[in-house]
Amino acid sequence: MKNRQFKRLLDLYISNEIDAKGKKTMDDFFVFFQTKNERDAFANVQEKESIRKEIFSNVVTSIKHQKRIRILSWFTRIAASIMIVFGIGYGLLRSLHNYSSTSMVTVNTRYGERRTVVLSDSSVVVLNAGSKLMYAREFSTTHRKVTLEGEAFFEVTRDSQRPFIIQSRDITTTVLGTSFSVHAYPDEYCCVTVKTGHVKVTLNDVNHQSIYLQSGEQAYLKNKGDEMEKRVVNSQLFTAWQNNHLIFNQLRFEDILKVLERNYGVKIHCSNHAIMQKQITTQYFNESLSSIIKDLQFMVNFKYEMNEDYISIY
């Protein structure tokens, strides 16, 4: 069949104006592609590409010229178009729509922003400010893997056949189904804190040290190259940020400033190096940044200047 003949039949097929003989020809065409490999269906790569372009062009043209057709007929024609593309094969379908079930998705949060992401397995991830989550649009049949930079709280749907794996800077966290938080910002400590269930945390180094955690436990890595510590903690201290509740437990003033920068979307510069290592225990619930700075000033004793998006401490 020549390309012109094929295109004519395709036009008639989509518009439902094809006669019985032509319909049988097109039906046989679809069955042929569904039952044969691509290498048997096309004489060469050039022929396959030519037919692909013909089909795609026709589908697009048909859609553009069917705006006045009643809704049911419109859906019928679109369905026919999709059938045609599937006749060429699943590989060409993904190429035509520039879509792959294994394509990667990246979600970023700016400073001062949080986002909730629902994954294909119904697991839920709450991203804290200044974070990045990368994951496959559809997980594989053997595992569910994501990559995290920053901080997030995970509620993982249980699947005993596919472990859920979080790659985050210096550590890898593996679970089957549980809820926990991961803190892995650049140039800061790493920790995994378990709220419910069981978690395995492994160092990404030559020794591959692993720690097994359960509810109320935490794996803590202060610096790259150190051994992880296993701690018993109040998990609420490390997940309260989801509700705008900032809890600092013996945290260095330097690290507190980083938390404030991320959560309030500001830049803070401190030239008073004497106070940077001071450890502070305090908490704030839904308070304004100016109120927090004033409270910290009372505890640490410093001076500051503050405008809309910049704070200078000295």
C-alpha positions in Angstrom: 0.0 0.0 0.0 1.3 3.4 -0.9 1.6 6.2 1.6 -1.1 8.3 -0.2 -3.5 5.4 -0.1 -2.8 4.7 3.5 -3.4 8.3 4.5 -6.7 8.4 2.6 -7.9 5.2 4.3 -6.8 6.7 7.6 -8.8 9.9 7.0 -11.9 7.9 6.2 -11.4 5.6 9.2 -11.1 8.4 11.7 -14.1 10.3 10.2 -16.2 7.0 10.3 -16.9 7.4 6.6 -14.9 4.3 5.5 -16.7 1.5 3.6 -16.7 -2.2 4.7 -13.8 -3.2 2.5 -11.6 -0.3 3.6 -12.5 -0.9 7.3 -11.5 -4.6 6.9 -8.2 -3.4 5.4 -7.5 -1.1 8.3 -8.6 -3.7 10.9 -6.2 -6.2 9.3 -3.5 -3.5 9.4 -4.0 -3.1 13.2 -4.0 -6.8 13.8 -0.8 -7.2 11.8 1.1 -4.7 13.9 -0.2 -6.2 17.1 0.9 -9.7 16.2 4.2 -8.9 14.4 7.5 -7.5 15.6 8.5 -4.2 14.3 11.4 -5.7 12.3 8.8 -7.8 10.4 6.4 -4.9 9.9 8.7 -2.4 8.2 11.1 -2.9 5.3 13.6 -0.5 7.0 13.9 2.3 9.5 13.2 4.9 6.9 9.8 3.3 6.1 8.9 3.1 9.8 9.7 6.7 10.3 7.8 7.8 7.2 4.7 5.9 8.3 5.0 7.2 11.9 5.1 10.8 10.6 2.1 10.2 8.4 0.0 8.8 11.2 1.0 11.4 13.7 0.4 14.2 11.2 -3.0 12.8 10.4 -4.0 12.4 14.1 -3.1 16.0 14.9 -4.9 17.3 11.8 -8.0 15.3 12.6 -8.2 16.6 16.2 -7.8 20.2 15.0 -10.7 19.9 12.5 -13.2 18.1 14.7 -14.1 20.8 17.2 -17.8 21.0 16.1 -18.4 17.3 16.2 -20.6 16.1 19.1 -18.8 15.0 22.3 -19.4 11.2 21.9 -18.2 11.2 18.3 -15.1 13.3 19.3 -14.1 10.7 22.0 -14.7 7.9 19.5 -12.3 9.5 17.0 -9.7 10.3 19.6 -9.9 6.6 20.8 -9.4 5.5 17.2 -6.3 7.8 16.9 -4.8 6.3 20.0 -5.5 2.8 18.7 -3.5 3.7 15.5 -0.6 4.9 17.5 -0.6 1.7 19.6 -0.7 -0.3 16.4 2.8 1.0 15.6 3.9 -0.3 19.0 4.3 0.9 22.6 7.8 2.2 21.9 6.5 4.6 19.3 3.7 5.7 21.5 6.1 6.8 24.1 8.2 8.6 21.5 5.1 10.4 20.0 4.0 11.7 23.3 7.5 12.4 24.7 6.5 10.3 27.8 8.1 7.4 29.5 6.7 5.5 32.5 10.3 5.4 33.9 11.0 9.1 33.3 12.2 11.0 36.3 10.4 13.8 38.1 12.1 16.5 40.1 10.3 18.6 42.7 12.0 21.6 44.3 10.9 23.8 47.2 12.2 27.3 47.6 13.1 28.9 50.9 9.9 29.6 52.8 8.0 26.9 50.9 6.8 23.4 51.6 5.2 20.9 49.3 3.4 17.6 49.6 4.1 15.0 46.9 2.0 11.8 46.3 4.0 9.1 44.6 2.7 6.4 42.2 2.5 3.8 45.0 0.4 6.3 47.1 3.3 7.1 49.5 3.3 10.7 50.7 6.3 12.9 51.0 6.2 16.3 52.7 9.2 18.4 51.5 10.6 21.0 53.8 11.9 24.4 52.5 15.0 24.4 50.3 14.7 20.8 49.4 14.7 18.6 46.2 13.0 15.3 45.6 13.8 13.1 42.5 11.8 10.0 41.7 10.5 7.8 38.8 7.1 8.6 37.5 6.3 4.9 37.8 8.4 2.7 40.2 9.9 -0.6 39.0 8.6 -4.0 39.9 11.5 -4.7 42.2 12.0 -1.5 44.2 10.9 2.0 44.8 13.8 4.5 44.8 13.9 8.3 45.4 16.7 10.8 45.9 16.4 13.6 48.5 18.5 16.7 49.0 17.3 18.6 52.1 14.6 17.5 54.5 11.4 15.5 54.1 8.8 13.5 56.1 7.8 10.2 54.5 4.7 8.1 54.9 5.5 5.0 52.9 2.8 2.7 51.7 3.7 -0.9 52.7 4.8 -3.2 49.9 6.8 -6.3 51.1 7.8 -7.1 47.5 9.3 -3.7 46.7 11.5 -2.0 49.3 11.3 1.8 49.4 14.9 3.3 49.2 15.8 6.9 49.9 19.3 8.0 48.6 20.2 11.2 50.5 23.8 12.5 50.5 25.9 10.4 52.9 23.2 7.8 53.8 20.7 5.4 52.2 17.4 4.6 54.0 15.5 1.4 53.3 12.0 0.6 54.4 9.0 -1.5 53.5 6.3 0.7 54.9 6.6 3.2 57.7 6.7 6.9 58.6 9.9 8.8 59.3 11.9 12.0 58.5 15.2 12.5 56.8 17.4 15.5 57.3 20.2 15.8 54.7 21.0 19.4 53.8 24.4 20.1 52.3 27.1 21.0 54.9 24.9 19.9 57.8 24.4 16.9 59.9 22.4 13.9 58.5 19.8 12.1 60.5 16.9 9.7 60.0 14.2 9.8 62.7 11.5 7.1 62.9 7.9 7.9 63.9 6.4 4.5 63.2 7.6 1.1 61.9 11.2 -0.1 61.2 13.9 1.5 59.1 17.4 0.5 57.9 20.0 3.3 57.5 23.3 2.6 55.7 26.3 4.8 55.3 27.4 5.4 51.7 31.0 4.6 52.2 33.4 1.6 51.8 32.4 0.2 55.2 28.6 0.4 54.6 27.8 0.7 58.3 24.1 -0.1 58.9 21.8 0.8 61.8 18.3 -0.7 62.3 15.8 1.7 63.8 12.3 1.5 65.2 9.8 4.0 66.5 11.4 6.8 68.6 15.0 6.1 67.4 17.3 8.1 65.2 20.4 7.5 63.2 22.7 10.6 63.5 25.7 11.4 61.4 27.5 14.7 62.4 30.2 14.8 59.7 31.0 12.8 56.6 33.5 10.1 57.6 32.2 9.7 61.1 30.3 6.6 62.4 26.6 6.9 62.7 25.1 7.2 66.2 21.9 5.5 67.3 19.9 7.7 69.6 16.6 7.4 71.4 14.7 10.7 70.7 11.2 12.3 70.8 10.4 12.0 67.1 8.0 15.0 67.3 11.0 17.2 67.8 12.2 16.3 64.3 8.8 16.3 62.5 7.1 19.3 64.0 8.3 21.6 61.2 5.4 20.3 59.1 3.0 22.3 61.4 5.2 25.4 61.6 6.5 24.3 65.0 10.2 24.9 65.3 11.8 23.0 68.2 15.5 23.5 68.9 17.1 21.1 71.4 20.7 22.0 72.2 21.2 23.2 68.7 24.0 25.6 67.7 23.1 29.2 67.1 24.7 28.8 63.6 22.4 25.9 62.7 19.3 27.8 64.1 20.0 30.6 61.7 20.1 28.1 58.8 16.7 26.8 59.8 15.3 30.3 60.0 16.7 31.2 56.6 15.0 28.2 55.0 11.7 28.5 56.8 11.2 32.2 56.4 12.9 32.7 53.0 15.4 35.3 54.2 19.2 35.7 54.2 20.9 36.0 57.6 24.5 37.1 58.0 26.2 36.9 61.4 29.5 38.6 61.9 29.5 37.9 65.7 31.5 34.6 65.6 31.6 34.4 69.4 27.9 33.4 69.5 27.8 31.0 66.5 28.7 27.8 68.5 26.4 28.5 71.5 23.8 25.8 72.0 20.2 26.8 72.5 17.1 25.0 73.6 13.8 26.7 72.7 10.7 26.3 70.6 8.4 28.5 68.5 5.0 27.8 67.2 3.7 29.8 64.2 5.6 32.9 65.4 6.8 35.7 63.2 10.5 36.0 62.3 10.9 39.3 64.0 9.5 37.8 67.2 11.9 34.9 67.0 14.9 37.1 66.4 14.0 39.3 69.4 13.7 36.2 71.6 17.1 34.9 70.4 18.6 38.3 71.0 17.5 38.1 74.7 19.1 34.6 75.1 22.3 35.1 73.2 22.9 38.9 73.4 23.6 40.4 70.0 22.6 43.4 67.9 20.9 43.2 64.6 19.4 45.1 61.7 16.5 43.6 59.8 14.7 44.4 56.6 12.2 42.5 54.4 14.5 39.7 53.3 17.9 40.3 55.0 19.0 40.2 58.6 22.5 41.3 59.8 23.6 40.1 63.2 26.6 41.6 64.9 
